[in-house]
Amino acid sequence: MSLPLRALPFLLLLSVAGLAAEERTIGLPSGDQIPLTVYPATGGDRLLLWLPSEFGLSPRQRPVAEALAKQGIEVWIPDLHAAWFLAAGRYSLNEIPPAAITELVHRAVASGRKVFLMAPGRTAGLALRALRRYQQKYPDTDRIGGLITVGPRLFLRTPQGGEPVELLPIARASNVPLYILQPRNAGGFWHLRELIEPLEAGGAPVYTHILEGVRDGFNLRDDPNPQEEALTTRLPTLIEQAMDLLEPAGGLPAHAAPLPGEDRAPEVAERSTLLNPYPEGVMAPPLRLPLLGGGSKNLEALRGRPVLVNFWAVWCPPCVEELPSLQRLRDKRRAAGLEILAVEVGDAPAKVEEFLANKAVDFPVLLDPQGNALARWGVHAFPTTFVIDRQGRIRYAGFGAFTWDSPEMLELLDPLLGE
């Protein structure tokens, strides 16, 4: 039977309304109230519990959630910062008890849908800790399909330049089926194998998908480049593919993996506004790399001169931000013998040349396309800088952008230059 045309707009309105986001509040046994945005799905039997990053919710999540709902995947996005009155920022989610996320997962499971979690960056650790508690408390673990994480950061403490890596205890005590979406333009890309091995040691099946040409948080950033915008549009398809791959793993195991020692949250980094002193007497690792423009450079040949070794990348905004002050530092302290070696990691020479074409820098740019020097020097973030004295010892190190010719920085460096 055909419907009269005047009925069609009404049916269309009902269809659109069925996909409209709903604002809810979930009360937990602890008394906490979590604001929740729900994107109901028409059909399908899956639910994505999308936890926010430590920097809070992003308006760019909405179109992704709407697209997933149209694909039959219901999406729940909790506002954890609002629930606990937290200011967004690194380590902000340390204040949230994993048990609260466990209860939120339990509510999602009660919907009758197969539940998958999604967590970016440091939130991945919170999700893993919560799922371990779920295994200890609830019997219906098979209703949880696994965790999808974008650029997970599972450090117990963020390593400064050259420091040994210490992961959260949960990284070695989780058997959660895990799918990692790893941006290529990120420090974590170069150390992905070092993360996968402990995760697999706990019994977790781990799948990885490298995302070319995008940075950490590509789908949440307020400054996305065109490639990041395009990949965000494809993200609903990638998430559904991840679910398809995780589902045959059989869900969250009934029993948690053994946890050696106590469960711990990430430690807040005590980052100096300047560089951090390095352990006494540590010699700089070997560094011999091709030079942009031809030839090669060997750090050993500079013995007797103070050297600043800066690891950077063309896609890294803080790296770009500090280039002018690095040049000014070289100009001001060239007579004191200071040498600067800028090690660009991961990009082809032509791309680096194009990037630097309109940049007024004349210090040597070394190329580390495979990240071999990065691994040898223990670099986990961009930019990371080491200050080497005339005897070849590392005296200072630190990550993040600095104003290299500031009075405070010159006051720190000048005694070393005068030795």
C-alpha positions as CSV (number, residue, x, y, z in Angstrom):
1,M,0.0,0.0,0.0
2,S,1.4,3.4,-0.9
3,L,1.5,6.2,1.6
4,P,0.1,9.7,0.8
5,L,2.9,12.2,0.1
6,R,1.8,14.4,3.0
7,A,2.7,11.6,5.4
8,L,6.3,11.4,4.2
9,P,7.7,14.5,6.0
10,F,6.2,13.2,9.3
11,L,7.9,9.8,8.8
12,L,11.2,11.5,7.9
13,L,10.9,13.7,11.1
14,L,10.5,10.5,13.2
15,S,13.5,8.9,11.6
16,V,15.7,12.0,12.3
17,A,14.4,12.3,15.8
18,G,15.3,8.7,16.5
19,L,18.9,9.5,15.9
20,A,18.9,12.8,17.9
21,A,21.3,12.9,20.8
22,E,19.9,12.5,24.3
23,E,21.3,14.1,27.5
24,R,21.1,11.8,30.5
25,T,22.6,11.5,33.9
26,I,23.7,8.2,35.4
27,G,23.8,7.9,39.1
28,L,26.5,5.6,40.6
29,P,26.4,3.6,43.8
30,S,29.0,6.0,45.2
31,G,26.6,8.8,44.8
32,D,28.5,10.4,41.9
33,Q,26.4,11.7,39.0
34,I,27.8,11.4,35.4
35,P,26.4,13.6,32.6
36,L,26.1,11.4,29.5
37,T,25.3,12.2,25.9
38,V,23.7,9.2,24.2
39,Y,23.4,8.8,20.4
40,P,20.8,6.1,20.0
41,A,21.2,3.7,17.1
42,T,18.4,2.4,15.0
43,G,19.0,-1.4,14.8
44,G,22.4,-3.0,15.5
45,D,23.5,-4.6,18.7
46,R,26.7,-2.7,19.6
47,L,27.4,0.1,22.0
48,L,30.5,2.3,22.1
49,L,31.4,3.9,25.4
50,W,33.7,6.7,24.3
51,L,35.7,8.1,27.2
52,P,37.1,11.6,26.9
53,S,40.7,12.6,26.7
54,E,42.4,14.3,29.7
55,F,41.6,17.5,27.8
56,G,37.9,17.0,28.0
57,L,35.2,16.6,25.4
58,S,35.5,17.9,21.8
59,P,32.8,19.2,19.5
60,R,34.4,17.1,16.8
61,Q,33.2,13.9,18.5
62,R,29.6,14.7,17.6
63,P,29.6,14.0,13.9
64,V,31.6,10.8,14.4
65,A,29.1,9.7,17.0
66,E,26.1,10.6,14.8
67,A,27.7,8.6,11.9
68,L,28.2,5.6,14.2
69,A,24.6,5.7,15.3
70,K,23.5,5.6,11.7
71,Q,25.6,2.5,11.2
72,G,23.7,0.8,14.0
73,I,26.3,1.5,16.8
74,E,24.9,3.3,19.8
75,V,27.4,5.8,21.4
76,W,27.6,6.9,25.0
77,I,29.9,9.9,25.7
78,P,30.3,10.7,29.4
79,D,31.5,14.1,30.6
80,L,33.9,12.9,33.3
81,H,35.4,16.4,33.9
82,A,31.9,17.8,34.7
83,A,31.0,14.9,36.9
84,W,34.1,15.4,39.1
85,F,34.4,19.2,38.6
86,L,37.8,18.8,37.1
87,A,39.7,21.3,35.0
88,A,40.9,19.8,31.7
89,G,44.6,19.1,31.4
90,R,47.3,16.5,31.6
91,Y,46.7,14.0,34.5
92,S,43.2,15.5,35.2
93,L,41.7,12.0,35.0
94,N,43.9,10.8,37.8
95,E,41.1,12.1,40.1
96,I,38.6,9.7,38.7
97,P,38.3,6.4,40.5
98,P,38.5,3.4,38.1
99,A,35.6,1.8,40.0
100,A,33.4,4.6,38.8
101,I,34.2,3.7,35.2
102,T,33.6,0.1,36.0
103,E,30.0,1.0,37.1
104,L,29.5,3.0,34.0
105,V,30.5,0.0,31.9
106,H,28.1,-2.1,33.9
107,R,25.3,0.3,33.0
108,A,26.3,0.1,29.3
109,V,26.2,-3.7,29.5
110,A,22.7,-3.6,31.0
111,S,21.5,-2.0,27.8
112,G,21.7,-5.5,26.2
113,R,24.2,-4.4,23.6
114,K,27.7,-5.7,23.1
115,V,29.9,-3.0,24.7
116,F,33.2,-1.7,23.3
117,L,35.2,1.1,25.0
118,M,37.1,3.8,23.2
119,A,39.8,5.8,25.0
120,P,42.5,8.1,23.7
121,G,46.0,8.8,25.2
122,R,46.3,8.6,29.0
123,T,42.6,7.6,29.3
124,A,43.5,4.2,27.9
125,G,45.2,3.4,31.3
126,L,42.0,4.4,33.2
127,A,39.9,2.2,30.9
128,L,42.2,-0.9,31.4
129,R,42.2,-0.4,35.1
130,A,38.4,-0.2,35.1
131,L,37.9,-3.3,33.0
132,R,40.2,-5.3,35.3
133,R,37.8,-4.3,38.2
134,Y,34.9,-5.4,36.1
135,Q,36.4,-8.8,35.7
136,Q,36.8,-9.0,39.5
137,K,33.2,-7.9,40.2
138,Y,30.8,-9.0,37.4
139,P,30.2,-12.3,35.7
140,D,29.0,-11.1,32.3
141,T,32.4,-10.2,30.9
142,D,31.6,-11.7,27.6
143,R,29.3,-8.8,26.9
144,I,32.4,-6.5,26.6
145,G,34.0,-6.8,23.2
146,G,37.3,-4.9,24.0
147,L,39.0,-1.6,24.0
148,I,39.8,0.7,21.0
149,T,42.4,3.2,21.8
150,V,43.9,6.1,19.8
151,G,47.6,6.8,20.6
152,P,47.6,5.1,24.1
153,R,50.0,6.6,26.6
154,L,50.6,4.0,29.4
155,F,53.6,5.6,31.1
156,L,53.7,5.5,34.8
157,R,55.8,8.6,34.5
158,T,56.5,10.5,31.2
159,P,60.2,9.8,30.4
160,Q,62.4,12.9,30.1
161,G,65.1,12.6,27.4
162,G,67.1,9.4,27.8
163,E,65.3,8.1,30.9
164,P,64.3,4.4,31.1
165,V,60.6,3.8,30.4
166,E,58.4,2.7,33.3
167,L,54.9,1.7,32.3
168,L,51.7,1.5,34.4
169,P,51.4,-1.8,36.2
170,I,48.1,-2.5,34.3
171,A,50.1,-2.6,31.0
172,R,51.5,-5.9,32.1
173,A,48.3,-7.1,33.8
174,S,45.6,-6.8,31.3
175,N,44.0,-9.4,29.0
176,V,41.5,-7.0,27.4
177,P,41.2,-7.5,23.6
178,L,42.8,-4.3,22.4
179,Y,42.8,-2.5,19.1
180,I,45.4,0.4,18.8
181,L,44.9,3.2,16.3
182,Q,48.4,4.7,16.3
183,P,49.0,8.0,14.6
184,R,52.2,8.0,12.6
185,N,53.1,11.6,13.5
186,A,53.6,11.0,17.2
187,G,56.3,10.0,19.6
188,G,54.4,6.8,20.5
189,F,54.7,5.5,16.9
190,W,58.4,5.0,17.3
191,H,58.0,2.9,20.5
192,L,54.9,1.0,19.6
193,R,56.6,-2.4,19.8
194,E,57.8,-1.6,23.3
195,L,54.2,-1.1,24.4
196,I,52.7,-4.1,22.6
197,E,55.1,-6.6,24.1
198,P,54.1,-6.1,27.8
199,L,50.4,-5.9,26.8
200,E,50.7,-9.3,25.1
201,A,52.6,-10.7,28.0
202,G,49.5,-10.1,30.2
203,G,47.5,-12.2,27.7
204,A,45.9,-9.4,25.7
205,P,45.3,-10.0,22.0
206,V,46.6,-6.7,20.5
207,Y,45.8,-5.4,17.0
208,T,47.4,-2.3,15.5
209,H,46.5,0.1,12.7
210,I,49.0,2.8,11.8
211,L,47.3,6.1,10.8
212,E,49.6,7.8,8.2
213,G,50.0,11.6,8.2
214,V,48.1,12.4,11.4
215,R,49.1,13.5,15.0
216,D,48.0,12.3,18.4
217,G,44.4,13.4,19.1
218,F,43.9,14.0,15.4
219,N,40.1,13.6,15.7
220,L,39.8,15.9,18.8
221,R,42.2,18.7,18.0
222,D,40.9,22.2,17.4
223,D,43.6,22.8,14.8
224,P,43.3,19.8,12.5
225,N,45.1,19.8,9.2
226,P,43.3,18.6,6.0
227,Q,44.5,15.1,6.3
228,E,43.3,14.9,9.9
229,E,39.9,16.2,8.9
230,A,39.7,13.6,6.2
231,L,40.7,10.8,8.5
232,T,38.2,11.9,11.1
233,T,35.5,11.6,8.5
234,R,36.6,8.0,8.0
235,L,36.8,7.2,11.7
236,P,33.3,5.7,12.0
237,T,34.3,3.1,9.4
238,L,37.6,2.4,11.2
239,I,35.9,2.0,14.5
240,E,33.4,-0.5,13.0
241,Q,36.3,-2.4,11.4
242,A,38.0,-2.6,14.8
243,M,34.9,-4.0,16.4
244,D,34.6,-6.6,13.6
245,L,38.2,-7.7,14.3
246,L,37.9,-7.7,18.1
247,E,34.6,-9.5,18.4
248,P,35.9,-13.0,17.4
249,A,38.3,-12.8,20.3
250,G,35.4,-13.8,22.5
251,G,35.1,-10.8,24.7
252,L,36.7,-9.8,28.0
253,P,38.0,-12.9,29.7
254,A,36.2,-14.0,32.9
255,H,39.3,-13.8,35.0
256,A,41.7,-10.9,35.4
257,A,45.4,-11.3,34.6
258,P,47.7,-11.3,37.7
259,L,48.7,-7.8,38.8
260,P,52.2,-7.7,40.3
261,G,52.3,-5.1,43.1
262,E,49.7,-2.4,43.5
263,D,47.5,-0.7,40.8
264,R,48.7,2.9,40.2
265,A,47.7,5.9,38.2
266,P,50.1,8.0,36.1
267,E,52.5,10.1,38.1
268,V,52.3,13.9,37.5
269,A,55.5,15.0,35.8
270,E,57.6,17.5,37.6
271,R,58.6,19.5,34.6
272,S,61.0,22.4,35.1
273,T,60.5,25.6,33.1
274,L,64.1,25.0,32.1
275,L,66.1,21.9,31.3
276,N,66.6,19.1,33.9
277,P,70.0,18.2,35.2
278,Y,71.2,14.8,33.9
279,P,72.7,12.1,36.0
280,E,76.4,12.8,36.5
281,G,79.0,11.3,34.2
282,V,76.6,9.8,31.5
283,M,78.3,10.0,28.0
284,A,76.2,10.9,25.0
285,P,75.3,8.0,22.8
286,P,76.8,7.8,19.3
287,L,75.2,10.1,16.7
288,R,76.2,9.9,13.1
289,L,73.6,10.8,10.5
290,P,73.1,12.1,7.0
291,L,73.0,15.9,6.7
292,L,70.2,17.7,4.9
293,G,71.8,18.9,1.7
294,G,74.4,16.1,1.6
295,G,77.3,14.7,3.6
296,S,77.0,13.5,7.1
297,K,77.6,14.7,10.7
298,N,79.3,12.9,13.5
299,L,78.8,14.1,17.1
300,E,82.2,12.5,18.1
301,A,83.9,15.0,15.7
302,L,82.6,17.9,17.8
303,R,84.3,16.7,21.0
304,G,85.8,19.7,22.8
305,R,82.8,21.9,21.9
306,P,79.5,22.2,23.8
307,V,76.7,20.8,21.6
308,L,72.9,21.1,21.8
309,V,71.2,18.1,20.2
310,N,67.5,18.7,19.4
311,F,65.2,16.0,18.2
312,W,62.2,17.4,16.2
313,A,59.8,16.8,13.4
314,V,58.2,19.1,10.8
315,W,54.7,18.1,11.8
316,C,55.3,19.1,15.5
317,P,54.0,22.7,16.3
318,P,56.1,23.1,19.5
319,C,59.2,22.1,17.5
320,V,58.5,24.7,14.8
321,E,57.8,27.3,17.6
322,E,61.2,27.0,19.1
323,L,63.3,27.0,15.8
324,P,63.7,30.8,15.8
325,S,65.0,31.0,19.3
326,L,67.4,28.1,18.6
327,Q,68.8,30.2,15.8
328,R,69.1,33.2,18.0
329,L,70.9,31.2,20.6
330,R,73.4,30.0,18.1
331,D,74.0,33.6,16.9
332,K,74.5,34.8,20.4
333,R,76.8,32.0,21.6
334,R,78.6,31.0,18.4
335,A,81.7,32.7,19.6
336,A,81.7,30.6,22.7
337,G,81.9,27.5,20.5
338,L,78.3,26.3,20.9
339,E,77.1,23.9,18.1
340,I,73.5,23.0,17.5
341,L,72.5,19.7,15.8
342,A,68.8,19.5,14.8
343,V,67.8,15.9,14.3
344,E,64.6,15.6,12.2
345,V,62.9,12.3,12.7
346,G,60.9,10.3,10.2
347,D,60.5,12.5,7.2
348,A,61.9,12.4,3.7
349,P,64.7,14.9,2.8
350,A,62.5,16.6,0.2
351,K,59.8,17.3,2.8
352,V,62.2,18.7,5.3
353,E,63.8,20.9,2.6
354,E,60.4,22.2,1.6
355,F,59.5,22.9,5.2
356,L,62.7,24.8,5.9
357,A,62.8,26.8,2.6
358,N,61.3,29.9,4.3
359,K,62.9,29.4,7.7
360,A,66.0,31.4,8.6
361,V,68.1,28.7,10.2
362,D,71.7,27.9,9.4
363,F,72.5,25.2,12.0
364,P,73.1,21.6,10.7
365,V,69.9,19.6,10.2
366,L,70.5,15.8,10.5
367,L,68.1,13.2,9.1
368,D,66.9,10.2,11.1
369,P,64.2,8.7,8.8
370,Q,63.9,5.4,10.5
371,G,64.1,6.7,14.1
372,N,67.3,4.7,14.9
373,A,69.0,7.6,16.7
374,L,65.7,8.5,18.4
375,A,65.6,5.0,19.9
376,R,69.3,5.0,20.8
377,W,68.9,8.3,22.7
378,G,65.6,7.3,24.4
379,V,63.4,10.0,22.9
380,H,59.7,9.6,23.5
381,A,58.3,13.1,22.8
382,F,59.0,16.0,20.4
383,P,60.9,18.2,20.8
384,T,63.4,16.6,23.1
385,T,66.8,18.3,23.7
386,F,70.1,17.3,25.2
387,V,73.0,19.6,26.2
388,I,76.4,18.0,25.8
389,D,79.5,19.4,27.4
390,R,83.0,19.6,25.9
391,Q,83.9,16.1,27.3
392,G,80.9,14.5,25.5
393,R,78.8,14.1,28.7
394,I,75.1,14.8,28.8
395,R,74.6,17.7,31.3
396,Y,70.9,18.6,30.7
397,A,67.9,17.2,28.9
398,G,64.2,17.9,28.6
399,F,61.2,17.7,26.3
400,G,58.9,20.5,25.2
401,A,59.6,23.8,23.5
402,F,61.8,26.5,25.2
403,T,62.8,30.0,24.5
404,W,66.4,29.2,24.0
405,D,67.8,32.8,24.2
406,S,65.8,33.8,27.2
407,P,67.9,35.3,30.1
408,E,67.0,32.3,32.3
409,M,68.2,29.8,29.7
410,L,71.4,31.7,29.0
411,E,72.1,31.8,32.7
412,L,71.8,28.1,32.8
413,L,73.9,27.4,29.7
414,D,76.6,30.0,30.1
415,P,78.6,28.3,32.9
416,L,78.7,25.1,30.8
417,L,79.9,27.1,27.8
418,G,82.7,28.7,30.0
419,E,84.1,25.4,31.2
